[in-house]
Amino acid sequence: MVKVRAVLAGLMLTTMVTFAVPAAPALAAPVSVHVTAADVVAQQTTDPGPRINPDDNSKANQEKTKSKIVVGVLAAVLAGIVLWGRSVRRKKRKASS
């Protein structure tokens, strides 16, 4: 058992050292940028982002809340089924032994 632990510890240490040591550093080629008058873009005068209607926002929040409630109820039902199944199995195991 001690040998297995030592081998596993050695493998873990080797893996960690292998991934921790960086490989050869990547060398980037120099980049030159040429800007001409045709490349310059005019500034926008209007707001670039979308306009959000507060009514739509509240409706989206209500839908999100509703979906969270549905998911929560489903999770509770599934957890109940699992716990009930475990108790049934435990009772059968006690009765058979």
N, C-alpha and C positions, 0 to 999 in steps of 0.2 A: 504494500500500500504506500509506503514511503517512497519507493522508487517511482511509482506512478505519479505521485504528487510532484516529485522532483522533475520528471520528464515534462509534465504539463506546465510547470512553472518555467522551465527552460524554453519550451515552445512559445509560451506567451511573451516572455522577455524578448526572444528573437524576433517575433512578429512585431512587437512594439518598437524595437530599435530599427527594424527594417523600414517601417512606415514613418518613423519620426525623422530619420536622416533624409534630408532633401537630395534629390537627384542632381544631376549636373544643372547649373543655373542656366536658365533660358536667356539667350542673348537676342535682343530685339534689334531689328534693322532700323537705322535712322529714317525718320519720316520727314519729308519736306512738304510744306503746304504753300500753294500758290493761289492767291485770292485775286480775282479780277473784278471789275465793276459789274459784270454780268452776274457774278455769283452772289452779290449782295441782295438780300431779300428785304422788302419793305416791311416795316413794323405793322403789326395788326392794330387796328383802332378799336375793335370790339372785344368783348370778353371771349376768350377762347373756350371756356368751359361750358358745360351744359347748364341750363337753368332748371332747377328742381322745384316743382310745385309742392308746397307744404301738404296739400291734400293727398298727393300721390305718396309722399314720404310717410304720412301716418297710415295710409292703407298698406304700404309695404311692411311697416312695423307690425301692424295687426296680423298680416299673413305670416310673418316670421314667428310671432308669438304663438299663433295657432299651430304652426308646424312643430314648434318646440314642445308644445303641450302634447301633441299627438305622439311624437317620438318618446317623450317621457312616459306616457301611459303604456305604450308598447313595451318599453324597456322594463317597466314595473311588472307587466303581465308575464313577460318572458322570464324574469327573475323568479316570479311566483311559481311558474311551471317547473322551473329547474329545482327550486327548493322542495316543492311538493313531490317531484319524482325522486329526489334523493331520500326524502323521508319514507316513501313507499319502499324503495330498495332496501333501506336500513331495516325496516320492519320485516320484510321478507327474509333478509339475511339472518336476523335474530330468530325468526320462527323456524328456519331450516336447520339451525345449529343447536 
